[in-house]
Amino acid sequence: MATHLKNLSDFSHTTIPNGEKFKIGIIVAEWNAKITGALYEGAFSTLKKHQVKEENIVSLSIPGTFELSSAADILLAKQQDLDAVICIGCVIQGDTKHFDFICDAAAHGITNVGLKHGKPVIFGVLTTNDEQQAIDRAGGVHGNKGDEAAITAIKMAHFAAHV
């Protein structure tokens, strides 16, 4: 659970497989670009840190978080050699129910794409109450959700390769 006392990007308690054999896509929403850019940087650098070759990282940007699931579906249909796809977005609560609809659609859509293709599709989406919470989770006091998404992609790609 995210609290003011915990860095969520601490992976000292787990083993992370070597990623050198994996090809991973990263799809980044342009909406809230300051936040999603920081999440992307975290994901990209974490993949490289765990031996995913730079030429095996496919990076694409799309307009917003709502479009992540359709972009992941298209990407997996066209590049079937991908081992996982990381979906990066940020939705910050506003004054209307738009937040709820976008978050729900993104979560269900991303899940369904993974199930459809039988590949890990990672939910690297921040759903925060305000901009400060997003900053805190995009390289701030709570770590970087992009790092977490990259670790999850490597671990799930490893899992899929070994079942």
C-alpha positions as semicolon CSV with decimal commas, in nm:
position;residue;x (nm);y (nm);z (nm)
1;M;0,000;0,000;0,000
2;A;0,122;0,347;-0,081
3;T;0,194;0,549;0,230
4;H;0,410;0,844;0,317
5;L;0,651;0,596;0,480
6;K;0,716;0,365;0,186
7;N;0,909;0,380;-0,140
8;L;0,708;0,152;-0,366
9;S;0,996;0,100;-0,608
10;D;1,216;-0,097;-0,366
11;F;1,285;-0,440;-0,515
12;S;1,554;-0,551;-0,269
13;H;1,323;-0,828;-0,144
14;T;1,280;-1,004;-0,479
15;T;1,482;-1,164;-0,755
16;I;1,459;-0,997;-1,094
17;P;1,536;-1,217;-1,396
18;N;1,784;-1,115;-1,664
19;G;1,592;-0,943;-1,943
20;E;1,841;-0,980;-2,227
21;K;1,626;-1,225;-2,426
22;F;1,308;-1,017;-2,407
23;K;1,157;-0,767;-2,647
24;I;0,930;-0,522;-2,468
25;G;0,701;-0,247;-2,591
26;I;0,634;0,072;-2,399
27;I;0,329;0,279;-2,489
28;V;0,317;0,624;-2,328
29;A;0,017;0,855;-2,304
30;E;0,098;1,216;-2,392
31;W;-0,169;1,355;-2,157
32;N;-0,003;1,470;-1,833
33;A;0,328;1,454;-2,021
34;K;0,541;1,579;-1,732
35;I;0,432;1,278;-1,529
36;T;0,418;1,018;-1,808
37;G;0,760;1,130;-1,933
38;A;0,910;1,062;-1,590
39;L;0,734;0,725;-1,576
40;Y;0,866;0,639;-1,922
41;E;1,222;0,734;-1,825
42;G;1,192;0,512;-1,518
43;A;1,063;0,218;-1,721
44;F;1,317;0,256;-2,001
45;S;1,617;0,288;-1,769
46;T;1,499;-0,001;-1,551
47;L;1,462;-0,229;-1,854
48;K;1,816;-0,142;-1,964
49;K;1,946;-0,188;-1,608
50;H;1,812;-0,543;-1,619
51;Q;1,979;-0,623;-1,952
52;V;1,693;-0,564;-2,195
53;K;1,878;-0,447;-2,506
54;E;1,789;-0,096;-2,620
55;E;1,712;-0,225;-2,970
56;N;1,459;-0,463;-2,810
57;I;1,259;-0,181;-2,653
58;V;0,982;-0,049;-2,878
59;S;0,866;0,295;-2,759
60;L;0,551;0,463;-2,889
61;S;0,342;0,758;-2,775
62;I;-0,034;0,800;-2,802
63;P;-0,274;1,082;-2,709
64;G;-0,407;0,966;-2,372
65;T;-0,464;0,693;-2,117
66;F;-0,796;0,590;-2,271
67;E;-0,613;0,490;-2,591
68;L;-0,361;0,262;-2,416
69;S;-0,561;-0,058;-2,456
70;S;-0,631;-0,013;-2,827
71;A;-0,268;0,086;-2,888
72;A;-0,145;-0,224;-2,701
73;D;-0,382;-0,442;-2,903
74;I;-0,260;-0,294;-3,232
75;L;0,104;-0,322;-3,127
76;L;0,073;-0,688;-3,027
77;A;-0,114;-0,770;-3,348
78;K;0,158;-0,611;-3,562
79;Q;0,464;-0,711;-3,357
80;Q;0,389;-1,060;-3,237
81;D;0,748;-1,112;-3,124
82;L;0,699;-0,882;-2,826
83;D;0,725;-1,057;-2,489
84;A;0,538;-0,786;-2,296
85;V;0,391;-0,439;-2,333
86;I;0,403;-0,168;-2,069
87;C;0,117;0,084;-2,077
88;I;0,208;0,416;-1,915
89;G;-0,048;0,682;-1,834
90;C;-0,163;0,925;-1,569
91;V;-0,516;1,025;-1,478
92;I;-0,557;1,294;-1,213
93;Q;-0,893;1,336;-1,038
94;G;-1,090;1,638;-1,151
95;D;-1,431;1,780;-1,077
96;T;-1,630;1,538;-1,294
97;K;-1,683;1,163;-1,331
98;H;-1,452;1,160;-1,635
99;F;-1,174;1,031;-1,404
100;D;-1,379;0,723;-1,310
101;F;-1,468;0,637;-1,669
102;I;-1,111;0,671;-1,798
103;C;-0,957;0,473;-1,510
104;D;-1,213;0,195;-1,540
105;A;-1,181;0,173;-1,918
106;A;-0,802;0,169;-1,902
107;A;-0,785;-0,100;-1,634
108;H;-1,034;-0,330;-1,803
109;G;-0,901;-0,263;-2,153
110;I;-0,539;-0,330;-2,063
111;T;-0,637;-0,651;-1,882
112;N;-0,844;-0,769;-2,178
113;V;-0,564;-0,707;-2,429
114;G;-0,328;-0,923;-2,225
115;L;-0,584;-1,201;-2,205
116;K;-0,665;-1,176;-2,577
117;H;-0,301;-1,205;-2,685
118;G;-0,178;-1,432;-2,407
119;K;0,101;-1,183;-2,333
120;P;0,176;-0,967;-2,030
121;V;0,030;-0,619;-2,075
122;I;0,135;-0,412;-1,777
123;F;-0,077;-0,145;-1,608
124;G;0,168;0,140;-1,551
125;V;-0,107;0,395;-1,501
126;L;-0,121;0,640;-1,214
127;T;-0,471;0,719;-1,089
128;T;-0,422;0,994;-0,834
129;N;-0,628;1,247;-0,644
130;D;-0,399;1,536;-0,734
131;E;-0,085;1,631;-0,922
132;Q;0,139;1,605;-0,614
133;Q;0,045;1,240;-0,566
134;A;0,139;1,179;-0,930
135;I;0,474;1,355;-0,887
136;D;0,542;1,153;-0,572
137;R;0,492;0,831;-0,774
138;A;0,680;0,941;-1,086
139;G;1,026;0,960;-0,934
140;G;0,933;1,133;-0,609
141;V;0,912;1,010;-0,251
142;H;0,715;0,697;-0,342
143;G;0,956;0,587;-0,614
144;N;0,868;0,555;-0,981
145;K;0,572;0,353;-1,104
146;G;0,759;0,326;-1,436
147;D;1,031;0,127;-1,258
148;E;0,764;-0,098;-1,111
149;A;0,601;-0,152;-1,449
150;A;0,935;-0,246;-1,607
151;I;1,015;-0,495;-1,331
152;T;0,666;-0,643;-1,365
153;A;0,713;-0,674;-1,744
154;I;1,044;-0,858;-1,703
155;K;0,907;-1,088;-1,434
156;M;0,590;-1,166;-1,628
157;A;0,779;-1,221;-1,956
158;H;1,007;-1,460;-1,766
159;F;0,701;-1,631;-1,619
160;A;0,536;-1,668;-1,961
161;A;0,856;-1,812;-2,107
162;H;0,880;-2,076;-1,834
163;V;0,526;-2,212;-1,794
